[in-house]
Amino acid sequence: MPLRKSARTFALVAVILGLTACAGGKKRPDRPVASSPASGQEKGSRGQAHETSRPQSSRYRHERDGEPTLPAPDIASLAEPVPRAEPRSRYGNKTPYTVLGRTYTVLPTAKGYVDRGISSWYGQKFHGYMTSSFEPYDMYQFTAAHKSLPLPSYARVTNLENGKSVVVRVNDRGPFHENRLVDLSYAAAVRIGIWPKGTGLVEVRAIDPEHPEDLPVAERPQPGASGRMYLQIGAYAEPANAERVRREVQQAGIGPVRIETVASGGRSVHRVRVGPVADVAEADALTPRIRSLGLGSPRVTIDDR
């Protein structure tokens, strides 16, 4: 009898310890599930492996992100990261990887990368949780999430509407919301004026830590010269294909839509574009309508005026 009681006591202690261990580490709020095409391993959209059926607390049910709930440091006094050569992270660089049914490829190098698009930001909801590179996310550091840049890498992000820029260390994956190019930390978003607006038009230009003399310095744009936003549906070698797509989009009542012919690699390429688009909200509204035509998801492009 004493032995049975002792065994029951031991089992009860083991269960309690097991539950304590499960609750002891921080889990990230629910995000879209990513899986590697090769392994099928499930990961959060910002990279941490998890069980999709795990219990949720009220914290995880929050749909909206937010600014700090406690007194925050003076963002203006925080130092930006100094680019330095670093080895690739053991985590977050698997390529290809899949999120929400879409497959992404990680670039072999960040050198020469430059792109323009829509920036979003993330803050309190993820503060202290693991990034895709398995580093804790700190919303008071100048960091960013990107779908294809190697982890870690460095980039200068410039707000095309006001000319403000910040150097960030890219250590996370995302954003996987359609039409978003980069997800900035709260501090980086505040530094360049993306917060509290929520989104903004930006340029992301990679920095080569081995050549600091080439560190790009953004020039402040002239008023009203932030560029026009378009939704590019595709680029076609054959003019007839471009015209067919343009006509299909126009007949669906989506417009204005036009064809732009540009030289690329010694040949003519015919780009089908909708726009200019007034703002991010319009881009978000038009994207599913274009996709419903079976033309795939359009790509946000920003051209100088």
C-alpha positions in Angstrom: 0.0 0.0 0.0 2.7 2.6 0.9 4.4 1.8 -2.4 1.2 2.5 -4.4 0.7 5.8 -2.6 4.4 6.7 -3.2 4.0 5.9 -6.9 0.8 8.0 -7.1 2.5 10.9 -5.4 5.5 10.6 -7.8 3.2 10.6 -10.8 1.3 13.6 -9.6 4.5 15.6 -9.1 5.7 14.6 -12.6 2.5 15.9 -14.1 2.7 19.2 -12.2 6.4 19.6 -13.2 5.5 18.9 -16.8 2.7 21.5 -16.9 5.0 24.0 -15.3 7.7 23.4 -17.9 5.1 23.9 -20.7 4.0 27.2 -19.2 7.4 28.5 -18.3 8.7 29.5 -21.7 7.2 32.3 -23.8 5.1 31.2 -26.7 4.5 33.5 -29.6 1.0 34.6 -30.5 -0.8 32.7 -33.3 0.6 33.4 -36.7 0.1 31.8 -40.1 1.7 28.3 -40.3 4.7 27.9 -42.5 6.0 24.5 -43.7 9.1 23.5 -45.5 8.2 21.8 -48.8 10.9 19.2 -48.1 10.2 18.4 -44.4 6.7 19.6 -43.7 7.8 20.9 -40.4 5.4 23.5 -39.1 6.7 26.9 -38.0 5.1 30.2 -37.0 5.1 32.9 -39.7 8.0 34.5 -37.9 9.8 31.2 -37.6 9.3 29.4 -34.3 8.3 25.7 -34.4 5.1 25.1 -32.6 2.0 22.9 -32.3 -1.0 24.4 -34.2 -3.4 23.0 -31.6 -1.8 24.5 -28.6 -4.0 26.2 -26.0 -4.6 29.9 -26.4 -4.7 32.6 -23.7 -6.6 35.8 -24.0 -3.3 37.5 -25.1 -3.2 35.3 -28.2 -6.7 36.3 -29.3 -5.7 39.9 -29.8 -6.1 40.7 -33.5 -4.4 44.1 -33.4 -0.8 44.8 -32.4 0.1 47.9 -30.3 2.6 50.3 -28.9 4.2 49.7 -25.5 1.9 49.5 -22.5 4.7 50.6 -20.1 6.8 53.8 -20.3 9.0 53.4 -23.4 12.5 54.6 -23.9 13.2 57.8 -25.9 13.4 56.4 -29.4 15.4 59.4 -30.6 18.2 58.6 -28.2 18.5 54.9 -29.2 21.6 54.0 -31.4 21.1 52.3 -34.7 23.0 49.0 -35.3 26.4 49.2 -36.8 26.6 46.8 -39.8 29.1 44.0 -39.3 29.9 40.7 -41.1 28.0 37.9 -39.4 27.6 34.2 -40.2 24.2 33.1 -41.4 21.8 32.2 -38.7 21.3 28.5 -38.1 17.5 29.1 -38.2 15.3 31.1 -40.6 17.4 30.6 -43.7 15.9 27.3 -45.0 15.0 27.7 -48.7 12.5 27.4 -50.1 9.8 27.7 -47.4 6.0 28.0 -47.6 3.6 30.2 -45.7 -0.2 30.2 -46.3 0.3 28.2 -49.5 2.9 30.5 -51.0 6.5 29.5 -51.4 9.4 31.9 -50.9 13.1 31.7 -51.7 15.8 33.1 -49.5 18.4 35.1 -51.5 21.9 33.7 -51.5 23.3 37.1 -50.6 21.9 40.5 -49.6 24.5 42.3 -51.8 22.9 44.6 -54.3 19.4 44.2 -53.0 17.1 47.2 -53.4 13.3 47.4 -53.6 10.4 49.7 -52.9 7.1 48.8 -51.5 4.8 49.0 -48.4 6.1 48.8 -44.9 4.2 47.7 -41.9 5.4 47.3 -38.2 5.1 45.0 -35.2 5.4 45.7 -31.6 4.0 44.8 -28.2 2.2 41.7 -29.3 5.5 40.0 -30.2 7.9 41.7 -27.7 10.0 39.0 -26.0 9.0 36.2 -28.4 11.3 34.3 -30.7 12.0 35.6 -34.2 12.7 33.3 -37.1 16.4 33.4 -36.3 15.6 32.3 -32.7 16.6 35.6 -31.3 14.1 37.3 -28.9 12.2 40.1 -30.6 12.9 43.5 -28.9 10.6 46.2 -30.2 13.1 48.8 -28.9 15.9 47.6 -31.2 16.2 48.6 -34.8 15.3 45.4 -36.5 13.1 44.1 -39.4 11.4 41.1 -40.9 11.8 40.3 -44.6 10.6 37.4 -46.7 13.8 36.8 -48.7 16.9 38.6 -47.3 19.3 36.3 -45.5 19.2 36.3 -41.7 20.9 38.3 -40.4 21.6 41.1 -42.8 21.5 44.9 -42.7 19.6 47.4 -44.7 18.7 51.1 -44.8 14.9 51.6 -44.9 13.8 55.1 -46.1 10.4 56.5 -45.8 9.7 57.8 -49.3 7.1 60.2 -48.0 9.3 62.2 -45.6 12.9 61.1 -46.4 13.6 59.8 -42.9 15.7 56.6 -42.8 17.0 54.0 -40.4 19.6 51.2 -40.5 18.0 47.9 -39.4 19.2 44.4 -38.7 17.0 41.9 -40.5 16.6 39.0 -38.2 13.0 37.8 -38.8 10.7 36.5 -41.6 7.6 38.2 -42.8 5.5 40.1 -43.4 3.1 37.6 -45.0 0.2 40.0 -45.4 -0.2 40.6 -49.1 1.4 43.7 -50.6 3.9 44.2 -47.7 7.6 44.4 -48.4 9.1 44.8 -44.9 7.9 44.6 -41.3 9.7 47.1 -39.0 10.2 46.9 -35.3 8.3 49.5 -33.2 11.5 51.6 -32.7 12.4 51.6 -36.4 8.8 52.5 -37.4 8.8 55.4 -34.9 12.2 56.6 -36.1 11.1 57.1 -39.7 7.4 58.0 -39.2 5.7 54.8 -40.1 4.1 54.6 -36.6 1.3 55.4 -35.7 0.1 55.6 -39.3 0.6 51.8 -39.5 2.0 51.6 -43.1 4.1 53.7 -45.4 5.9 53.6 -48.7 9.6 52.8 -48.3 12.8 51.8 -50.0 14.8 48.9 -48.6 18.4 49.0 -49.6 20.8 46.3 -48.4 24.1 47.2 -46.8 27.3 45.3 -47.4 29.1 45.2 -44.0 32.4 44.4 -45.7 32.3 47.8 -47.5 31.1 50.3 -44.9 32.3 53.1 -47.2 29.3 52.2 -49.5 26.8 52.7 -46.7 23.9 54.3 -48.5 22.8 57.7 -47.3 19.2 58.5 -48.2 18.4 61.8 -49.8 15.3 63.6 -48.6 12.7 63.6 -51.4 11.1 66.8 -52.6 7.6 67.5 -51.4 5.1 65.4 -53.4 7.9 63.3 -54.9 7.4 60.1 -52.9 6.5 58.1 -56.0 3.4 56.6 -57.4 2.2 53.2 -56.4 1.0 50.6 -58.9 -0.1 47.0 -58.8 1.9 45.1 -61.4 0.0 42.1 -62.7 2.8 40.7 -64.9 5.6 41.4 -67.4 5.3 39.7 -70.8 7.7 39.2 -73.7 4.8 39.0 -76.2 2.7 42.2 -76.6 -0.4 40.1 -77.4 -0.2 38.4 -74.0 0.1 41.7 -72.3 -2.9 43.1 -74.2 -5.0 40.0 -73.4 -4.4 40.5 -69.7 -5.0 44.2 -69.9 -8.3 43.7 -71.6 -9.4 41.1 -69.1 -8.6 43.4 -66.2 -10.4 46.3 -67.8 -13.5 44.2 -68.6 -13.6 43.3 -64.9 -14.0 47.0 -64.1 -10.6 47.2 -62.5 -8.6 50.3 -63.5 -7.1 52.3 -64.8 -4.9 49.6 -66.3 -2.2 50.1 -68.9 0.8 48.5 -70.6 4.2 49.9 -70.1 7.0 48.7 -72.4 10.5 48.9 -71.0 13.9 47.5 -72.1 15.3 44.7 -69.9 18.3 42.5 -70.7 18.4 43.7 -74.3 14.8 43.0 -75.1 11.4 44.6 -74.7 9.2 43.7 -71.7 5.5 44.7 -71.6 4.3 45.3 -68.0 0.6 45.3 -67.2 -0.1 47.7 -64.3 -3.1 49.0 -62.5 -2.9 52.5 -61.1 -1.6 54.8 -59.9 -3.2 53.5 -56.7 -4.2 56.2 -54.2 -3.1 54.5 -51.0 -2.4 51.2 -49.2 -6.1 50.7 -48.5 -6.9 50.8 -52.2 -4.1 48.4 -53.0 -5.3 46.0 -50.4 -8.9 46.2 -51.8 -7.8 45.7 -55.5 -5.5 42.8 -54.9 -8.1 40.1 -54.2 -10.2 41.3 -57.1 -7.2 40.9 -59.4 -6.3 37.5 -57.9 -9.9 36.3 -58.5 -9.4 36.6 -62.2 -6.8 33.8 -62.0 -3.9 36.2 -62.6 -2.1 35.6 -59.4 -1.3 38.2 -56.8 -0.1 41.5 -58.2 3.2 43.1 -57.0 3.3 46.5 -55.5 5.7 48.8 -57.4 6.6 52.4 -56.7 7.9 54.6 -59.5 9.3 58.1 -59.2 7.0 60.8 -60.4 
